[in-house]
Amino acid sequence: MQVSWRLAAAILAIVAAVSPAATQAASADPPRQHQVVNGDSLWGIAEKYGANVDELMKLNNLTFPDLILPGDVINLPSKPASRPPGGEYEVQPGDTLSQVAVRYDLSLEELRDANHLANVDLIVPGQRLKIPGAPESASTPPELVRHPPRDPELEAMFNELSAAEALNPGLVKAVAWLESGWQQDVVSPAGAVGFMQLTPVTAGWLEESVFGQQLNEEVSVYDNISMGARYLRILIDATRDENLAIAAYYQGYGATSSGKMYEETKRYVELVRAVQARYWPS
């Protein structure tokens, strides 16, 4: 689960220090920056430049991402000095194809065509993307998409815990796949852990106010999925709409209940549904 984005915030001022050394380096590529205009969001800026929100917050010493003001200058990560010599990139939770393309100084069409992708909106964690210019490798399989594993025991666990919450197991599996690639050892920059990427705040609330006991979501796949499924159930009951619940799982219930729906969140909901339909149709 992504960080629940705060409802009220103030952007810290960005102060650029100019030194003689910086002046001497003026002949090099200048720092990449984006000046905020009306309608901008930090998520939209991240998407445009192939960055991510956590990266931009750290680079700009920002405490809160919700409010940026026209005229603010957002420092951007440096582009590669030259296109990497080639290879593969493993898709991470939260990645979009356009982010990967910008990161490697490629057009979206180049990256799409190199990987024979029919749908540029459908990439999943663990999928390996060929970067154009890479030398062909005899060991590279023709099918680069990493599908969910065939694991009857894990599938049975998902089915059991989904049934306990009266949820479609395909929905829970799809959320877990998008969040972590079904990896328990994944930890996000915000500290979200496990299959369902529960943040410490959400996990603590579930343990104290919902389950009434401590669980072992950091180590136990069973506990992690159980907590994620229960949280999805709570969000569905609160929003009375599965798609809104998926959105709230990603961007936070506060923003969703206030009527906000970020473009990144819309794509996330669509991607969850696409993965669900592709692997666990019902």
N, C-alpha and C positions, 0 to 999 in steps of 0.2 A: 504494500500500500504506500502510495506516495505521501509526502509530508502534507498534513492538513494546512492549507495556506491561511494565514492569519487575516482577520477581518479589518483590523485597523493598524496602520503603520505609517512610518515616515521614512523616506529615503535619506540615507546619510549623504552629506555633500561629498563630492568627488574632488579631491585636491591633487593637482598634477604638479610635481616638483620638477623644475627645469634646472639641470646642472650643466657645467661646461662640457662634461663627457657626453651628455645627451645631445648638446648642440653639435659636437663633433661628429656624432653618429647620425646627423640629420640626413646624410646621403643614403643611409639604409632605409628600408621600408619603414614608414611611420607606424606608430601604434594603430591598431584597428579600433575604431570607435563608432558608436551609433548615437546620434542626437535624437532624443525622444520627441515625438510629435503626438498630437491628439490621436487617441485611439490605440496607441502602443500599449503592449503589456510585456512584461519580462519574458513570459512564455513565448509570445510571438517573436520577440527579438531573438531568443535562443533558437527557435525553429528556423528563422531566416538565415542565421549565420552558422548553423550546424553546431551549436553549442548546447548546453543544457542549463537549466535554471540554477542548480547548485554551483556549477562552474562560474556562472556570471555573478552570483551572490558573493562567492569567495573572491573573485578577481576584483570586484568593486567594493569590497568591505561592506556589503549590504546586510542588514539584519532582517528586514522584512521585504518580501517580493511583491506584495499586493499593490503598492502604490508607487508609481513612478510618474513624474511630472513633465509636461512639455518643457523642453529646454535642457533637461538633465542629459548628461553625457555618459553613456555606458561604454566602458572599456571592454573590448572583445578579445577572445583568445587569438593568439597569433596563428595565421595559416601556415601550413608546412612550407618551408623555404622552396621546395620543389615537390612535384608529385612523387610519392613513395615509389620505389622501383617495382612494386607489385606485391602480390601475396593475397592473403585473405583477411577479412575482418569478421570477427564473431559478434553477432548482434547481441546487444545488452538490453536488459529490461528498460523500457522507455525510449529506445532508439526509434527514429523514423528513417526512411530511406533518404529523404532530403538532407537530414543531418549528416548521415554518413557520406553522401555525395559532396557536400560542402567541405567536410573535414578532409577529404582527399582531393579537393580541387577538381571535381568532376561535375558534369551536368547530371541531372536526374536521369535523363534519357540514356547517357553512357552507362551508368551503373545498372539501370533496368535492363538494357539490352545485353550487357555482359553476363547477367545472371538469368536471362530468359524469364523474367518476371512478368506474369500477366497482370498482376494487381500490385501497383507500387505502394498501396496502403497496407499490404499484408506481408509483414516480416515478423518473425517471432524470435524470442531470446534463444540463443544457441545456434541459430541459422548462420551459416558461413557464406559470406558474400565475396565473390571474386572481384578484386580490384583491377580494372583494366590496366594492361601493361605488365601484368604478372607473367613470368615464364610459365609455360604449361608444365604441369607436373603429372607424371604417370600415376602418382599416388592419389591425385585429386579425384574423388568419385564424381560421376556425372550428375548425381543428385546431391545438391549441397544443403538441402533443407533438413534440419534436424527435427524429426517428428517426435511427438511424445512417446516415451518408451512403452514397450509392450510388457507391462508388469501387472499380472493379475492380482497380486497382493495389494499393490498400491491402488489399483482401480477399485478393489473391494473396499478399501479404507475410505476412498472418496465417496463411494456409493453409500456406505453406512453413515458417514457423518453428514452427508447431504440429506439423506432420508430423515435423519433425526431432526433436521431443521425444515423439513418439507420443501427442500430446494431441488431444482433440476440439477443432477450431478454434473451434467455437461457444463453448466454455467460455472460451478465452483472450479471444475478442472480448467476451464478456459481462463478464468481470472488468475488461478495459480500459475498457469503456463506463461501468461503475459507478464506476471509480476516477477517470477523468479526462474522460469524455465524448469520448474519442479526441482529446485535445488535448495536443500535445507541450509547450506552454509553461506548463502548469499546474504550480505549485509549492505544496505544502502548507505549513502553518506549521512542520512538522517537517523541511522540506527535501526531501520526497519529490518526485520529478520525473517528468514525461513521461506517456506513455500508461499505463504500468503502475505509476506512482507508487512508484518504488523509493526507499527512504530511502538516504542516503549510506552508512550502516553496511552495509546489505544489498548495495548495489551494490559497495562496496569489497570485501566478502567474496567476492562472486561473481567479481569480476575477479581477485582474488589466489588464491583457493583452488579455483575451479571452471573458469574460462576460462583462467587463467594469462596474461592479458594485459589491458592497459588498453582499455576500450571508451569510446564516446562517447555514453553513455546520456542525457546532458543535452541534446544537440542532435539526435542521430540517432534517428529513429523506429525504424529497423531494429534498431539495437543495443538500444534500450529494450525493444522487444517481445521480442527474442531473450533478453534477460536475465530478463524477467518470465516468459516461457514456461519457461525452464530452472528458475527458482525454483519455479514450480508443479509441474514434474516432480519436483524434489527433495522437495517437501512431500508429494506423492502417494506417492512411494516410502517416505517416512518414516512417514506415517500409515496407508498402505494403504487410504485411503478418500478419495474425491474431495471429499465434503462437509467432512470434517475438514481437508483440505488448503486448501479455500477459507477455512475459519475461521482456519487458521493464517496464511494470507496476510494476513488482516485484523487479527487480534489478536495475532499472534506465535506462533511454534512452541512457545515455553516454556510459555505459559499453556495452549495447546491440549493439549500432551503431558501436562500435569499433570491434565488432566480438566476444566479450567475452560472454560465456554462462556457468555459474557456474553449477555444478552438482545439487545443491539445486534448482536452477532456472529450470533446465530441469524437475525435479520431480514436481515442482509447475505447470508448463505448463501441464504436463501429468495429474496431479490431477484436474486441472480446467476442462480439457476436459472430464475426467472420470465423474466428478460430473455433468457436463452439459449433458452428454449422459445418465446418470442414472436418472436424475430428469426432464430434459427439452429437450428431444430429438426432433429433427425437421428434 
